[in-house]
């Protein structure tokens, strides 16, 4: 019969594997969003369709401002998730207590991935590389880690 101790080891390694698999899948999703399929013309078309469906009319300048804001918020959201997933992966999905070194490592990896993502976009038709976007991406990763830190400080029993 398996004791709880022998059962816990496979569960831990499976959990760690799932966290890493999810993190890699998310990084691949970010890479996919960097292709020409998600260029500005596509998201503008999509936003126009949504606004038309909702019977919302905007001036061209208002539309461009909203479109720009949504695209930049997408960068923040993508990398907030990446920062959190990296932290969970390095924690093995079991211990989310705050570790500054782990957070700094996760931030650095996310920022480096952002640089590679922007470099990739340099070669994609309809896309362009932007250090501003890299800064926005890195801010998103920092936001995710700050939220994790605040959760730990405000609700220590749930960590």
N, C-alpha and C positions, 0 to 999 in steps of 0.2 A: 504494500500500500504506500502511496506517495505521501510524504509528510508535507506540511505547509511550506517548509523551508525549501524542499526540492521542487515544489510546484512554483514557488515565487521566482526562481531564476529564469525559467523559460518565459514566464509572463513579462518579466522586466525586459528581456532581450527582444521579445515581440513588440512590446510597447515602444522601445527605443527605435526599432526598425521602422515601425509605422510612422513615428514622428519624422524620422529622416526621409522616408519615402514621400510623405506629405510635403515636406520642405522642398525636396528636389522637384516634385510635381508643381509646386507653386512657382519655383524659379523658372521652370519650363513654361508655365502659363505667362509669366512676365515676359519671357523671351518671345512668346507667340504674339503678345500684345505689341511687340516692337516691330512686327512685320508690316508690310504695306497694306495688309488686309485691315489693319486698324489705324490707318493714316487719318489725318484730319478730315479729308473729304468724306470718309465713311462715318466718322462720329458726327460730323455736321449733318449728313443725310439722316442718320438715326435720330438725332436730336430734333431735326425739323419734322420728322414723322411723328415723334412723340408729342411735340407741341401742337401739330396740326390735329392729331387725334383728340387732344385735350381742348381744342379750340382756343389756343393761346397764341396771340399775335405779338411779335416783338419787332422793333425797328431793326434794321441791319446791324447797327452798332450794338444794340442790346443783345441781339442774337450772338454776335461775335464775342461779346464780353461773357455771356453765359457759357458759350461753347468753350472758351478759353479756361474759365473757372472750373468747369466740369473735368476737362482734360487734366488740369493740374491737381485737382482733388483725387483723380484716379491714380496719379503718381503717388501721392501721399498714402492712399489706401493700400495700394499694392505693396509698398515697402513697410508700412506699419505691420501688415500681415507677415511679411518676410522676417522682420525683426523678431516678432513674437514666435514664429515657427522655429527660427534658429535657436532662440533661447530654450524653447521646449525640447528641441532636438539635443542640444548640449546638456540639458537636464535629464535626458532620458525619459521625459514625459512624466516623471514621478515626483520631482522635488522642485517646486517653483520658488523656493526661498531666494531672496535677492543675493546675488553674487556680482559685485561690481566688475570683476575681471571677465566673467562670462558675458555680461552686458556689453562691455567695451569690445570684446571679441566679436560678438554678434553685430554690433554697430559697424565695426571695421569690415566684416565680411559683406554686409549689406551695401555699404558704401562702395566697396570694390566691385561688387556685382553691378551696381548702378553704373559705374564707369565702363565696365565691359558692355553693358546694355546700350549705353550711349554710343560707344565705339561701333557696335553692331549696326546701329541706326544710321551711321554715317554712310554705310554701303547699301542701304535699303532705299529703292526708288520711292519717292513721296515722303520720306522721313528725313530727319536731320539730327545730328548730334548737338547736344546743348549741355554745357556745364551748369546752367541754371536748373535744368531738369535734374541733373545729378544732385545738385544741392537740395532740390525739393524731395527727391527720392530719399536721400540721406536723412532729411528732416523727418520724413515719414517713419523710417526705421527708429530714429531717436524717439519719436512720439510713442511708438509701440512699447519701447523699453521703459519710457517714463511712466506710461500707464500701468505697466506691470509693477514698477517700483511703488507707485502710489497705491495700487491695490494691496500690495504687501504691507505698506505702512498703515493704511486705513482699515484694512480687514485682515489682520495677521492670522486669525484662526482659519481662514479659508485658503491660505497659501499652503 
